[in-house]
Amino acid sequence: MSNHTKFWLEIEDSNLTIIDYYTSSDHVARFNGILDYQPKACPNCGIKNEGQIIKYGWRQTTIRYPKVSGKDVILSLKRRYFNCHECQSYFLAQTSAVPKNCTISNLSRKLCLTKLAEPVSLTHIADELSTSDSFVGRILMTSERDFKPNYTFLPKVLLLDEVKSTKSATDAMSFEFMDASNHELIDLLSFRRLYQIQRYFYRYSAAARKNVKIIVTDMNYAYPKLAKEVFPNAIVIIDSFHIINSVNRGFTKTRIRLMKELPTSSKDYRALKRYWKLLLKPSENLDYKNFKKWTYFPYLMTEIDVLDHLLALNPELKRTYELMNQIRSTLHLRDWAAYNLAVMNTEGCSEEITKSIETLRLHHSEIKSTFALHYSNGPLEGTNNKIKVVKRVSFGFRNFHRFRTRLFYTLKIHTKKVLITK
């Protein structure tokens, strides 16, 4: 029974013997064990044991293990107590099952590190391990040193973005960047101001910064300046999603403004409000074959028919819709000449989408690189979704450094070789 129990509790100490076990009235599985051996030397003075160290009775201690079948597991260990005549010190027998002066087993610590990679709260992990959430937090922070960035290397293609982190962060949004080749998050910073980001990247060696050739980002005005100052060999690419999103917002604002000019009781008002997704759908993906019943329309129609009816309500809406689809089509076909013609001809378009076009013109050179090179910020946007999941299942974080460590641990960044310490 002793060997089987030691196997399941992962106890490799040959000096530890399991005597018996029972389930107490509080539904806790309790094991009784004895730890006894002859020490080779005194841990205090270091003298070799040649009879100077004598056995000096017993001391009762407890060791906590992870839950089994929903029950807490406790090992009541009877340890040998020693007295050294050389230095007149006393010490307790130690085992590899638990660190010195601790009551939580190494198995619990090992399992804690495994469960930290799962997107669950620290309280949930603590409940499964029969520990406190503060203990789980301490174990988490022992791995913080494993996620320090390598200041001698940067990949050729960097993806830059911002994400909401914690209230303790320096700025409202936190700066993040990723390696485009393996989609691995390199670092998450608690700030996003340009001078702070520049100071951070100057920690990297000059060779590492010169190795960066391409930077993919959104239309943040600061990042082209960052590339010019810090990465001398890099060109900036605007992610095509943000270009399309910009013109979509301009069209949506136009639709809402024109819709509010109609009586709220009219069918046209309700149709414009109801079928906003249809208006944002790319024109080449619209269904022109299948007829079906549409709310606020008296007869069977296709998606093309509904769209034509909505656009016929206002010529400004129709012209804005045409410009939006022209820009999306040029991005899909990678036609730089057609894109220039589209953004230069805004006659008859709404003021809202004209402002969006002016923003695109400010990033003309970066968007030209978008048409020439096929890179996207999609992997980083997907990681942002994972970050939000980690925050939600953890019920938020107050400390940024703990949030960063938990995030990197959950995303399995780098190989984690964490020492189990007290």
N, C-alpha and C positions, 0 to 999 in steps of 0.2 A: 504493500500500500504506500509506503514511504517513497519508493522510487517513482511510481506512477504519479503521485501527487507532485513530487518535485519536477517531473517532466512537464506537467501541464502548467505549473507555476513558473517554469523556466528557471529553476534553482539548480545551479551547477556546483554549488559548494558541497564538497564531500563531508565536511564537518557538521553539516546541518542535517538533522534527522527529524522527520515528521512522525509523531507518535500516534495521534488519533485526530478525529474531526467530528463535529456535530453541528446541527442547526439550532440556534438559540430561539427563544420565544419572539425576538424581534426580527426573525427571518434573515439572520446574518449567518453565513457559513463560516464557522470558526475552526481553525486548525491549530493544534498544539505541537510545538517543536522544541528541540534542544540544540543549542550550539555550544560545542565544547572541543577544545584542542589545546595543544601545548605550544605557546608562542615561541618563536625562534629568537626574538630580540624584543627589547623594551621600545615601544614607539616614542617614548619621551626622551630617554637618555641614550638610546641606541645600543646599549650593552648587549652582547650576545648572551643568551640564556644558558647558563651553566649551573642552574639551581637557584639563582638569585630571584627568579620570578616564581611566585607560588600562587596556587589557586586560592581565591579569597571569597568563596560563596557564589551566589547566583543573583542575577537581576532579571526582572520580567519586563519585556518590551513587546510592542505590537507593530506589525507591518501591514499596511493596507495594500490590497490588490484590486485590479479592475473587477467589475461585476461579472458574475457568471449566472446565466439563466435568470437574470433580474435580481439576484441576491448580492449583497455586499460580501466581500471576502476579506477576512482578517486572519493573519497568522500571529498567534500568541507565542512568542519565542522566549524561551528560558536561556539566557546567555550566561556564560561563565565570566566571573569577575576576577581580575588579577591584581596582585600587589608586587611591585618591584622593590626589593630591599636595597638596591643600589642607590636609587634616587628617591625612595620613599613615595612613589607615585602609584596611582591606581588607574586602571584602564579596563575597558569592556571588550569582550571578544567581538570581532567584526566579521561581516559576511559580504559576499559579492551580490547578495540579493537586494541590498538596500545601501545607500550612501551612509557615511558616518553621521551620527546625530540626526538622522532623518527617520520618519515613520512611513513614508510613501515609497513603495518598491520601485526598483529599476524597470520592472516590467510595465508598471503604470506610466513611467516617464517615457519609455520607448513607444508605448501605444498612444500616448498623448501626442507625440511628434507625428505619428502616422495620421491621427484623426484631425490634426490641424490643417492638413492638406485638403480636407473636405469643407465645402461651403456651409458650415453650421456654426452656431454661436458657441462662445467659450463656455457658457453655462451648460449647454447641452453636453459638451465634451466632459465637463467636470462631473455632471450627473452620471455619465456612463463609467467614469473612472473612480467614482466615490471620493472625489477630491473637491476643492473649492475652485471657483473661477479665477481667483487671484493666483493660485498655483499654476493653472493652465497658462495664464498670462506670463508668469515668470519663465515657464518652459519655452513659451513662444519667443520671448526676447533673448533667450540664449542663442537663437539662430540669426539674430540681427547681423552679427559679424559675417555671416556667410553671404550676405547680399550687398556687399560693398562693391561699387562699380570698378572696373578695370580702367584706370586713367591712362593706360598706354595704348588703348585700341578703341577705334570707332569704326563701324561698318561703312561701306561705300554709299548705302542708301539709308537715310534716316526718315522716319515718320514722326511728325510733331503734332501734338494736340494738347487740349486742356480738359480737365475733368474736375468735378466737385469732390473734395476729399473730406476734411474735417473742419470743425470750427476753430480748432487750435492752429490751423495752417495760417501762414503769414498773410496770404491773399484769399479772396473768395474762391478762386479757381487755382488748381495745381497744375504745373507743367509736367508733361510726360513725353517720352520719346522711345521709339522702338526700332529694332533692327528689321528692315524689310525683307531680308533673305530668309530668316528663320522665324519671323513673327514673335520674337522674344522681347518682352519689355525690358529696357535697359535700366531706366531709373524713373522715379516719381519724386518730384520736388514739391515743397510746400509753398512755393511762390511762382509767379508768372511775369513779374516785371522784367523789362528788357535788360536793365543793368545788372540785375541779380542773375539772370540766366547767362549773360556774357561772363560774369565773374565765375560762375560755376563751370562753364565749358573751358575757361582758361586753366582749370586744374588739369585738363587733359594735355598730353604732350603735343608739341607742334606737329609731329609726324602723324599722330592720330587724327588731328583736326584737318590736316591736308589730305588725308585719305578719304574724307567725305566728299563725294562727287555730286550727290543728288539729295535734296531735301523736299519732302512731300508734306504739304500743310494745307490749312484752310486759308481764308482771305484775311488773316490777321496781319495788320500793317507792320507789326514788330518783327516778324520772322524773316522777311527779306533783308531788313537791317541787320538782324542777327547773323544771317549767312554771309553778308558782306564783311562784317567785322571779325567773325570768328572762324569761318570756313572759307578760306581764300579760293579753293578750287571747286566749290559747290554751286550748282544752279538750283533755283527754287521752282517747284512744280505745284500748282494749285490743284487740289483734288477735284475731279470732275463732278463729284456729288455735290460739293459746295457751290459750284457754278450753277448747276441745275436747280439746286435748292434756292439760290438767290433769285433767279427769274420766276420760280414757282411762287415764292413769297410775294413778289411784285404782282403777279397775276391774281393771287388770292386776295390781296388787299384791294385790287381793282374790282373783283367780283363782289366783295362785301360792300364796297362803297356804292356801286351801281345797284346792288340788291336793295340797299336801304332807301334808295330813291323811289322804290315801288311801294305801293300800299301793302302792309303786312298781311292783309286778307286775300290778296290776289294769288292766283295759282302760279304765276310767273315768279313771284317772290319766293314761294314755297319750293318751287322746282329748282331755282338757283341755289337755295339753301340746302336742299336734300341731295342733289346730284353733284356736289362739289368734287367728289372723287372721279366722276366721269369726265369732268372738265380738266382734271390734272392728268388723266390717262393719256399716254402718247397716242397721237392720231393714227399711227400705223398699227396699233394694237386694238383699235376699236372694231367691234363686231358689226358687220354690215349684212349678215345673212339671216341670223335668227331673230324672229319677231317674238315679242312678249309684251305682257301688260305692264305699263309704267304708271305709278301714282301721279295724279294731276294731269294725265293725258287720257283722252277718251277712247283711243283705239290702239291696236297692236303696233309696236314700233321697234326698230333696231336701235342700237346704241348710236349709230351715225345720225339717225333721224332725230333722236332726242337732243344730241349735241347741236345739230343744225338749228333746231328750234330755239335753244337757249342762246346761241350766238347771234341769232337774228334779232334778239331783243335790243341790242345796242351795237352799233358799228365799232365803237371804241373797245368794247369787250372782244369782239371778233378779231380786230387787228392785233390786240394784245395777245390773244390766244395764238394767232398765227406766228407772231414773233417768238413766243415761248417755245413753240414746237420747232421752229427753224433752228434755234440755238441748240435744243436737245438733239436734233437730227445731225447737226454739224459735229457735235461731240461724239455721237455714235459712229459716224462715218469718218471721223478724224480729218475733216475738210476745213483746213485753216482759212482758205480764201473765202469759202462760203460763210464762215463764222464772221469774218471781217465785214462782209456785205450786210449780214444780218444786224450786227450791233451798230453799224453806221446809219442804217435806215430805220429810224424810230418814228417816222411821221405817222400821225394818227394813233399812236400808242398812248396809253395812260401815263399819268405823271408818276405813279408808283413803280411801274416797270422801267420807266426811263431812269429813275434814281438807281435801280438795280443795275442797269446797263452802264451808268456812270461809274459805279463801283467796279464793274468788270474792266472798264477802260483803265482804271488806276493800276490794275494788275495785268496789263497787256502783255508784257514780256514773260511773266510767269505763266500765263495761260497759253502762250505760244509754245512753251516747253511742255505743257500738258498735252497738246496735240502731237508733239514729236515723240514723247516718251510715254510708255504705257505703265504708269505706276499709280497706285491708289492708296488711300488712307483707310481702306476697309478693314484690314486686320487690327489696326489700332482702335477703330470705332467698335469692333467686336469685343476687344479687351475692355473698353469702357463699359460695355454692357455687363461683363463679368464683374467689374469693379462695383457697379451698382448692386449686383446680386449679393456680393460679399458684404456690403454695407447693410443691405436690407436684412439678411439672415442673421447678422451680428447685432442688429438693433442699434447700429451706429457706433462710432468710435469718438472718444474725446481726445486721445493722444495720437498725433500724426505719425510718430515713429512706430507705434504699435500697429496702426492701420497699414503703414507701408510694409512692415515685416509680415503681417498676416496676409496681405495681398500677394506679395512675392512668394510666400509659402504656398498659398492656394493655387497660384498660377504655375507652380513647380519650376520656378526660375533657378537655374544652375543646379548642381548636385549638392544636396544638403548633407553635410557630415557634421552633425551637431554633437558636441561632447555632453554627456549627461552629468550635470553638476548639481550641487545642492540648490 
